[in-house]
Every structure is written in structure tokens, then in C-alpha cells.
Amino acid sequence: CALICANDYATSPVTGSGRLIFGVGAGLITVFIRYFGASTEGAVYGILIMNLLVPFIERLTAPRRFGRPTKARL
């Protein structure tokens, strides 16, 4: 699941720090679901939940344009 679904171009973050946040978040959600829950599909749920958060991750990790003043991102 992690090799195929997490690398999907349409739903994964573009920036390097966004990818790191996505991977760590999906991993933590997977661990919590598999450890505390009865479901064995923790990786699928972790990736789906993090896919919902990709627009927010992209907004937080967007690089600043050269020559532009810094704005509040949220």
C-alpha cells in the first residue's frame, strides 16, 4: 500500500517538507490504527486521512516567491 498508494502524483504533496510531513503523518496514523484498533487496514486509512490534509500541508510548506514580501499563510 505504501509503495503504490502513497506515491500517487495526484494526491501526494509536491514539496520535500510536505512529503516528509505526509509520510510521518501516514505512518503515525497507521501505527495508532493497527495498535489500538481491530482493523488490519491501518495503512490504507492512514493514507486516505493524509490525502484529505494534502491541501493544508501544501499551503503550509509552499516556498516563498523570490522578491515578494512574506504573507501570513493561514
N, C-alpha and C positions, 0 to 999 in steps of 0.2 A: 504494500500500500504506500509506504513512504517513498519507494523508488519511482512509482508511476504517478500517483495522485498528487503528491506534494510538489512535483516538478512541473506541473501543468502551467503553461505560459499564460493562459487566460486568467488564472486566479492567484498566481504567486506574485509576491512583491518584486519590484524591479531593482530597488537599491540594495546594496550589500548589507547595510544595517537592518533594513526591512526584512531581508531574508533570514538574518540571524534571529530577529525577534519572532518571526513566523515559525522557524524551526524549534526554538526553545519553547514557545507557547504550545505548539502542537505536541511536543514531547511531554511537557508537564501535564497537559490535559489527558494525554494517553495514559500516563502513569497513574493519575488520580482515578480515571475511569476503570482501569484494569485492577487497581489495588483495592479501591473502596466499593466498586460496583460488581455486579454479577455478569456484566456484558464482556464478551471477549473481543468485541469490535471497537476497542478504545482508539486505535489509530485512525479509523475512518471518522469517528465522531470528533476527534481532535483536529483533523484536517478540515472537516466541514465547519467547525466553530471558528477556526482561524481564518478560513476563507471569508467568513462574514466580516471579520475585522480587518481585512486587507486594505480597504479604502482609508480607514483611520490610520493604519500603520504607514501607508504611503504619504498621507498628509503630514504625519509627524516626522518622517525621515526624508522628506523632499529636500534636495540640495538647494542652497541659496543661489540665485542667479548673480552672475558677476556684474558688479556695478549697481546693483539695486539695494536699497536700504532694507534692513531686516524688518519683517512684519510679524505680528502675533499669528501663529499658525492655527490656533484653535479659537 
